[in-house]
Amino acid sequence: MPEWLKSLLDSEYALLVLFAVFVLEGAMLMYFMPSELIVPGSLILVGHSPDTVVAVIGVAVLGATVGQVALFTVAQRGGREWLLQKRWFRVSEDSLDRFDGWFDRWGPVVVPVSNSLLFTRGMLTVPAGLAEMDTKRFVVLSALGTLVFESALAALYVFGVDLLW
């Protein structure tokens, strides 16, 4: 590992950098890194003591929720057609139709469910915003689903390390 990266990860800025990464991930702007690798990768780099695991999960939930609320707000204010025209929004109209259908059928409960599953993380953020879901309710449900997802990833990493080494 390069010395500059090692010193950054050992500094008080490590969690701040991780927070920024999770804001981008929550806003669906982390196309170059699968979200499933961020928490385990962070624990590999900064360690996995109980205090570190709790801090990483806390930063992950807070950062991803901030990013999702930003995308939720953009969806509310910009609307569906505006979002579909943006290059940074890489969800096809067909996929958005499918996720709109899920939200229409199941309602707000799909927000935490989608946030706690692989491959659907955050995908119900835009339909929730387009449906003008209450922002406070969205924040709570989004954070709950993210907490479940990130805790499961951290647990898999920690227990996997303990079993393998």
Contacts in CASP RR format, 6 or more apart in sequence:
PFRMAT RR
TARGET T0000
AUTHOR 0000-0000-0000
METHOD contacts of the structure
MODEL  1
MPEWLKSLLDSEYALLVLFAVFVLEGAMLMYFMPSELIVPGSLILVGHSP
DTVVAVIGVAVLGATVGQVALFTVAQRGGREWLLQKRWFRVSEDSLDRFD
GWFDRWGPVVVPVSNSLLFTRGMLTVPAGLAEMDTKRFVVLSALGTLVFE
SALAALYVFGVDLLW
8 14 0 8 1.000
8 17 0 8 1.000
9 45 0 8 1.000
9 46 0 8 1.000
14 46 0 8 1.000
15 55 0 8 1.000
15 56 0 8 1.000
15 59 0 8 1.000
18 38 0 8 1.000
18 42 0 8 1.000
18 56 0 8 1.000
18 59 0 8 1.000
18 60 0 8 1.000
19 59 0 8 1.000
19 62 0 8 1.000
19 63 0 8 1.000
21 30 0 8 1.000
21 33 0 8 1.000
21 38 0 8 1.000
22 38 0 8 1.000
22 59 0 8 1.000
22 60 0 8 1.000
22 62 0 8 1.000
22 63 0 8 1.000
22 64 0 8 1.000
22 66 0 8 1.000
22 67 0 8 1.000
23 63 0 8 1.000
23 64 0 8 1.000
23 66 0 8 1.000
23 67 0 8 1.000
23 70 0 8 1.000
24 30 0 8 1.000
24 67 0 8 1.000
25 33 0 8 1.000
25 35 0 8 1.000
25 38 0 8 1.000
25 63 0 8 1.000
25 64 0 8 1.000
25 67 0 8 1.000
26 35 0 8 1.000
26 63 0 8 1.000
26 64 0 8 1.000
26 65 0 8 1.000
26 66 0 8 1.000
26 67 0 8 1.000
26 68 0 8 1.000
26 71 0 8 1.000
26 121 0 8 1.000
26 122 0 8 1.000
26 125 0 8 1.000
27 67 0 8 1.000
27 68 0 8 1.000
27 70 0 8 1.000
27 71 0 8 1.000
28 71 0 8 1.000
28 89 0 8 1.000
28 90 0 8 1.000
28 91 0 8 1.000
28 122 0 8 1.000
28 125 0 8 1.000
29 88 0 8 1.000
30 38 0 8 1.000
31 90 0 8 1.000
35 64 0 8 1.000
35 121 0 8 1.000
36 118 0 8 1.000
36 153 0 8 1.000
38 60 0 8 1.000
39 56 0 8 1.000
39 57 0 8 1.000
39 60 0 8 1.000
39 150 0 8 1.000
39 153 0 8 1.000
39 154 0 8 1.000
39 157 0 8 1.000
40 153 0 8 1.000
40 154 0 8 1.000
40 156 0 8 1.000
40 157 0 8 1.000
41 157 0 8 1.000
42 56 0 8 1.000
42 60 0 8 1.000
43 52 0 8 1.000
43 53 0 8 1.000
43 56 0 8 1.000
43 154 0 8 1.000
43 157 0 8 1.000
43 158 0 8 1.000
44 157 0 8 1.000
46 52 0 8 1.000
46 56 0 8 1.000
48 154 0 8 1.000
48 157 0 8 1.000
48 158 0 8 1.000
48 161 0 8 1.000
53 154 0 8 1.000
53 158 0 8 1.000
56 154 0 8 1.000
57 147 0 8 1.000
57 150 0 8 1.000
57 151 0 8 1.000
57 154 0 8 1.000
58 150 0 8 1.000
60 146 0 8 1.000
60 150 0 8 1.000
61 143 0 8 1.000
61 146 0 8 1.000
61 147 0 8 1.000
61 150 0 8 1.000
62 143 0 8 1.000
64 142 0 8 1.000
64 146 0 8 1.000
64 150 0 8 1.000
65 139 0 8 1.000
65 142 0 8 1.000
65 143 0 8 1.000
65 146 0 8 1.000
68 115 0 8 1.000
68 122 0 8 1.000
68 125 0 8 1.000
68 138 0 8 1.000
68 142 0 8 1.000
68 146 0 8 1.000
69 135 0 8 1.000
69 138 0 8 1.000
69 139 0 8 1.000
69 142 0 8 1.000
71 122 0 8 1.000
71 125 0 8 1.000
71 126 0 8 1.000
72 125 0 8 1.000
72 126 0 8 1.000
72 128 0 8 1.000
72 129 0 8 1.000
72 133 0 8 1.000
72 135 0 8 1.000
72 138 0 8 1.000
72 142 0 8 1.000
73 129 0 8 1.000
73 135 0 8 1.000
74 83 0 8 1.000
75 83 0 8 1.000
75 125 0 8 1.000
75 126 0 8 1.000
75 127 0 8 1.000
75 128 0 8 1.000
75 129 0 8 1.000
75 130 0 8 1.000
76 129 0 8 1.000
76 130 0 8 1.000
76 132 0 8 1.000
79 130 0 8 1.000
80 96 0 8 1.000
80 126 0 8 1.000
80 130 0 8 1.000
83 89 0 8 1.000
83 126 0 8 1.000
84 93 0 8 1.000
84 96 0 8 1.000
91 99 0 8 1.000
91 123 0 8 1.000
91 126 0 8 1.000
95 123 0 8 1.000
96 126 0 8 1.000
96 127 0 8 1.000
99 114 0 8 1.000
99 123 0 8 1.000
99 124 0 8 1.000
99 126 0 8 1.000
99 127 0 8 1.000
100 127 0 8 1.000
100 130 0 8 1.000
101 127 0 8 1.000
102 110 0 8 1.000
102 114 0 8 1.000
102 124 0 8 1.000
102 127 0 8 1.000
103 110 0 8 1.000
103 124 0 8 1.000
103 127 0 8 1.000
103 128 0 8 1.000
103 131 0 8 1.000
104 127 0 8 1.000
104 131 0 8 1.000
106 113 0 8 1.000
108 128 0 8 1.000
108 133 0 8 1.000
108 137 0 8 1.000
108 138 0 8 1.000
108 141 0 8 1.000
109 141 0 8 1.000
110 124 0 8 1.000
111 124 0 8 1.000
111 125 0 8 1.000
111 128 0 8 1.000
111 133 0 8 1.000
111 138 0 8 1.000
111 141 0 8 1.000
111 142 0 8 1.000
111 145 0 8 1.000
112 141 0 8 1.000
112 142 0 8 1.000
112 144 0 8 1.000
112 145 0 8 1.000
112 148 0 8 1.000
113 145 0 8 1.000
114 120 0 8 1.000
114 121 0 8 1.000
114 122 0 8 1.000
114 123 0 8 1.000
114 124 0 8 1.000
115 121 0 8 1.000
115 122 0 8 1.000
115 124 0 8 1.000
115 141 0 8 1.000
115 142 0 8 1.000
115 144 0 8 1.000
115 145 0 8 1.000
115 146 0 8 1.000
115 148 0 8 1.000
115 149 0 8 1.000
116 145 0 8 1.000
116 146 0 8 1.000
116 148 0 8 1.000
116 149 0 8 1.000
116 152 0 8 1.000
117 149 0 8 1.000
121 146 0 8 1.000
121 149 0 8 1.000
122 142 0 8 1.000
125 142 0 8 1.000
128 138 0 8 1.000
129 138 0 8 1.000
END
